[in-house]
Each structure stands twice: as structure tokens, then as C-alpha cells.
């Protein structure tokens, strides 16, 4: 378990905090960000939540008052000097916040990182990172629970539960430990309805996302004797379905569910370049495969954003290198 004494000291000694999370935030990112906001708000802190990406539609119920703002380069260039502390939640490499990176990196203010991913960039001395946790939400649970003046009631429990539930794959991934279930039990005891929460996150999607999934599934192609599965999404698919990058969350897992598949890939065409999601089973470290293309992540779940090349040029290299990790 992390030692939070240094983080408690930062919180106690400072008044204002800017909290951000990674591009295309998932349930762990938004849930952790909102839970931290609720916690610091009760301690009387001045707060601002600013993200590069919009909150996905299926997670907007966590932010009914629209507290989270979208970063605007033209009007927020100096925002990183206006708060005592900058907190990075659920990411540990500053290129994960895209256009916000330069301002965050150059800021003279205190920087804090709270995360559970591997391959950290040491951009601050205050790195509260522990890869043994299954989610950043679990880290924040321990942080808040260690501060006895604040109770984890329903308002804090709901975003924490979403964070833990989503990043544990609904409690099925390998880092789902007994402690994970004990924390979830505490959150349910605070009033979280597991059935309704699961419905809001996973069964409340836009029609366009379902149509986009159909196109992704239709693109499924197998390589290396059926052990590598690839799905592709291009700009035309997005335009036709009225969807965005955030709507592809979870798609790659469909490719991984195919019989005999050991590595699953989802290639997504950006305005400039592309994004690739990597998933694996068994002893295949797809974070290392992702690193070969400038990305990273977890052992079985990783990603890369490739802004200086095309799918036609990169895809054959990814397929070729994937065989090395299969072998």
C-alpha cells in the first residue's frame, strides 16, 4: 500500500488544485477524477477539472453539473500557473494529455501523479504510482479512507465504484484481488446500486456506437494461424455513424474473445495519424509491443498513438512484430 503522508501534507498546505486526466478518458479516469474532486471539495479546497477530451456520454451521469471543462488552447494557456497544485490522475506520461502537455510540463507549480500504470515518466518528485493496484480508483479509495475526517458516503462511493468496476473488467481481470472486492463491498454499503451502475456504464450507449461496433466487427481479420486478430475503424466509419474516438472504448475486447486469439489489435484512424489498442492473454506482454511504436500500458492491455505515419505503412510492421511476441 502506498504511503500517503506526503500527499496529505501537500493537500493540507495548499489551497487550490487543478485536476486532469488522460485523452479519451475511461471509467477509471473520470470516476477517479470526480471522486478526488468530491474529497478535496469537502476539505474546502478551490478546484478546477480540465480535460483535453470530452467526457464519454455513458459516463456523464457522474458529472451531472458539468464540472469537468474541456481544454481550450486559446483561453487556457496560463491556466497551469493559476493553481497551487496540478494533479495528474490515471496517467503517468505527460504526452497522454496532448495539447495540455507543454503547459503542464513547464508549470512552476507542485505536480502530483496518482496512477497504477507501468512505465512511468518521472515528471515530478510526487509520483504516487503503484502498479499492484488494479485501478487508480482503488488508490484513491485508500487515500480517502486513510483520512479519517472524511467518510466515503454515496457521493464519493459512486465514482469510485465506477472507476474500480470498469478497470477491473467488471471484477474479472488478473489484478482483481480480495482487497478489490472488499473495497467494492464498502462502496455498495454506502448505497451504490451495482445493477443500475453497470447499466448506466455499459448498457446506455448511443445508436451510433452500436453501428460503429458493427463496422469494426465486420473488419475483423486474422493473422498468424488465427492467433492475432485485427479490427479497423476509419474516418468514413465515424462520419457515417456520427461517432468519435471515445465511442470505441472496449471494442478491442471483442477481437480478443475470438477462439485461439492471443493478441488483439484495434486500429483507429485519427485526423492525423492513428491510434492502436493492444490486448493479449497468457504470457504475452503487449505493453512491450506497444512500446515499439511509442506507446505503453499494462502487460495485457496497452495502446499507442502514432502521429507521424499512416495505417498502410504501420500495420504490416505491427502484424510482423506481433509474431515475435507470440513466439
Secondary structure, 3 states (H helix, E strand, C coil): CCCCHHHHHHHHHCCEEEEEECCCCCHHHHHHHHHHHHHHHHCCCEEEEEECCCCCHHHHHHHCCCCEEECCCCCCCCHHHCCCEEEEECCCCHHHHHHHHHHHHHCCCEEEEEECCCCCCCCCCEEEECCCCCCHHHHHHHHHHCCCCCCCCHHHHHHHHHHHHHHCCCCCCCCCCHHHHHHHHHHHHCCCCHHHHHHHHHCCCCHHHHHHHHHHHHCCEEECCCCEEEEEECHHHHHHHCCCHHHHCCCHHHHHCCCCCCEEEEEEECCCCEEEEEEECCCCCHHHHHHCCCCEECCCEEEEEECCCCHHHHHHHHHHHHHHHHC
